[in-house]
Amino acid sequence: MKQLILNADDFGLTRGVNEGIIRAHREGILTSATLMACGRAFDHAVELAKLNPRLGIGCHLVLVGGKAVAPLEEISSLASKDGRLPDSLAGFVARLSTGMIRPKELERELRAQILKTRAAGIEPTHLDTHKHTHAHPVVMRALSRVARELGIPRVRKPMENLRDSWESSRGERPAMLPELFAAAAARMVMPVFQSAARRYDLRSPDYFLGLARTGRLRPEALRRMIGAVQEGSTEIMLHPGISDSELQTIETRLSWQRNSEMDALIDPAVKSAIEEHGIRLITYGELN
């Protein structure tokens, strides 16, 4: 059986992003979203999630960009004195790899974000991370410990088969080099991810797609990607939303692209592709 999770990242980033995600769920094929506990529109996202109980909600854990949730005195090596998390992924990785960020402080921040989500009345179906920081072995081990402690056994495996992504790009502009580099780099740490998952009894879909095509899944590309779904379980990552004036005030490289991915998720031909390929849409909560 082919089972497919279509997950929207960045739920809680802005009201426009939230509304676009809900539209993609109500009118389209979106089954899941991951909520940013430090997003400026977190409360709005929680409200919408409760009005749409069939949408699976996980945690989109943030270690780069935004403000920390944990008390600052507990995460002094991770956040600045004003509570800001590292601005760039490259800077975060450099500090982490040289031991400047203490793993225990990663755990405290991850735990605080999950507990904030639970306190708002949302029980997370799974965990993933903003900018895929848990592809780094230190973050993956910290996340694994917190996941087991809090009883959340499902986590995104952000490693994709680049051949499948390339096939989905036929007739489209190819993925940009940074996206391909990120996807290739994530594949290199697959053994570390799998080792941590086994040790902490974490489960993930069999396959993952979308990293090399981040923000570029127009209807035809998404339809082709759906056609590449194999037997077993697959997650396709997307970033749908409505690009409004609020989004323009945030440092994000995805703006109008969010509208395109929202439109793809509600496109009739894309919906038809699900039926044509005999795919069952699920949430992470249904993943065995």
N, C-alpha and C positions, 0 to 999 in steps of 0.2 A: 504493500500500500504506500502511496505517496502522500505524505503529510506535510503541510506548509504553514509556517508562521510568517506573517508579514508584520514586522515590528517598526514602529515609528520612534526614532530617537528624539530627544530634546523636548518632551512633553513638560510644560512648565516654564519654558524659556520666555515666551511672550504670550499674550492673549491671542494674537493672530495665529501663532504656531499651534496653540491649543485648539482653536476653532477649526483650523485646517485638518488637524489630526482627527477630530471628532467627525468632520464631514467625510473624510476618507473612510472612516469606520461605518458610519450610518449609511452612506450612499455607495460605498465601494467594498473592497475586499480586505481592508486593514483589520487585523485581528488582535493586535497587541501594541502597546506603547511603553516606553520607559520614562519614568518621572524623575525630574531633577529636583532634589530637595532644596538646592540653593538657587533655583530659578526664580526670577522676579515675579512670574505668574504662577507660582506653586499653588497657592490657595485656589485660584481659578481652575487650575487643572484638576485638583482634588474634587472640586464641586462638579466638574464635568464628568469625571470618572465615576462618581457615585450615581450620576444620572444615566450612565451607559454601562451597566454591570456586565455586559457580554464582552466588553473590551478588556483583555488581560492587561494588567498594570504591573510592570516591574520597576526596579530602581536603576536610573541612569546615574551612576556614581561619578562624581566630579572631583578630580584631583588637579586639574589644570583649568585656569580661568574661573572667575566668580569668587564668591566669599565662602570661607569655611563655615561649617555648622558647629563643629566641636568647640569647646572653650579654648581660647587662644593659649592659655597657660599650659594646656595639654598637648599642643601641636606646634611648639615654637620652631622646630626645624623644618616644618612643612609650610606654614603660613607666615606672612609678614606681620608686623606689629598692628597693622590696621585690619588684619583678618583676611587679606587677599591670598588666594592660592597662586602658585606659580603661573606667570602669564603665558609662557610658551611650552609646548610639548618638548622641544629640544632642551630647553633649560631645565625642565623637570627631570628628564632622563639623565642629563649630565649630573645634576646634583644627587639623584638617586644612585647612580652607578658609582659615584665616588664616595658614597657613605655619608653625605651631608644631610640626608633625610633619614630619620630613624624609622625602621619598619613598624615599630609599635605605634608611632604617631599616625602612620597610614591607617592602621587598624582602628584607631580612635576616631578618625574622621569618617572612614567608611561606615563604622558602626553608628555614629551620630546621624548620618544621613539616612540610614535605613530606619533607625528608631524614630526619626522625625516623620518619616512616611507612615510608619505604623501608628504613631500618635495621632495622625490626621485621619485615621480610620481606613487606611489602605493596606491590605496584606499583599506584599509583593509576590508575584508569580516567579520572578527570577531576577538575576543581577546582570548588568553589563556596565561598561564604563565609557565616559566621555573621552573621545579621541583614542579609545581602545587601550588605555594605559595598562589594563591587566594583561596585555600581551607581554609586558615586562615581567620577568620571573619574580622580582621582589614584590611587585604589586599583586601578582597572581597568588603568591603564597599568603600575603596578608589578606586578600579578599577571600581565599579559601578558608582560612581560619575563622574569619568573621561569619562567612556563610554557614559553616558547620555550627558555630556557636549559636546563631540566631535561627537555625532550622530552615534555611532556604537552599535547597539542594540543586537548583537549576541555575546555570550560568551560561552566558554566550561564549561560544568558541569562535573568536574573530579571525579564523584562518580559512581562506577560500581557495578553491581550485581555480587558478588563473585561466586555465583553458576554458572553463565554463563562462567566465566573465568575458573572455575574448569572443566566444561564440555569440554571446548576447549583444555584442557591439557591432555585428555585421550590419552595414547600411547606416551606421551612426558614426559620429566622430569617435576615435579611439580614446580610451581613458588617458588622463593626463599623467605625466611621468611621476609626480609626487604620489598620486593615488596608487599607481602600479608599484612604486617603491615601498609604500606602506604595506600593501598586500603581500609583497614578496618577503618583506622583513618579518611580518607576522607569521608566515609559513615556516620561517627558520626556527622559531621558538616553539613549534608544535610539540616536540617531545617533552619540553618542560611543562607546558600546559597539561598535557595528558597525564604526566606523572603526578602533578598536584591534584588533578581531578580524581585520579584513582585513590590517592592517599586520603582525600577528604570526602570521598563518595559523592562527587558532584556529577550532574548529568547535563548534557548539551545535545542539541540536534546533531544529527549525523553530518550535515553539510551546512555551510554558511556562504551566502552570496551578498554582494552589494558594496564591499569595501572599495574595490577598484573602479566602481561606477558611482561613487558617492556624489549625490546631487545631480546625477545625469541620467536618471531612469525615466525617460519619456515613455509614452505608451508602447511604442514599438520595441524599445529595449527591454522594458519590463515583460512584455509578452514573450520575447525570445528567452528571457531569463526563466520565466515560468516553464517554457518548453524544455529547459535544461534540467529541471527538477528530477531527481532520481528516486528510485524506491528507497523508502526510509523516511526520515524527518529532515527538513531543511528550514533554515531561517533566511529570509531576505530582509536586509536592513534598508530602511528608507528614511527620508527627512521631509515629510510633507508638512505643509503649513500655508498660511496666508502672509505674504510679505507686505507688512504695513509700515507706517512711520515709526512705530516703536521698535521694530526689528532693525531699522536703519541706525538706531543709536547703540546697538550692541556689536561688539567685535565678533563677527561670524562671516565666513566666506560663502555661506549659503544664504541667498536672499531670494531672488526671483525663481531660483531652482526649486525652492520649496513648493511654489505654486505648480510647477511642472510635475513634480512627483505626486502632489495631491491629485492633479488632473489624471495622471496615469492610473492611480488606484481606483478611480471611478469611471474609467473609460470602458464602454461596453465591450470592445474587442478584448480587453484584458480580462474582464469578467468571464467572457466566453472561453478564453484559454484555460481557465481553471477547470471548467467542465470538459473541454476537449481532451485534456490530459489526465482526466480521472483523479484530480487532486482533492484531498480533504483538507479544508482550512481548520487550523487549530490554534490554541493559545499555548504558552509555555506551561500553563497549569494542567494541560491535557497531555503533556509530554511524558511518556513512560521511560 
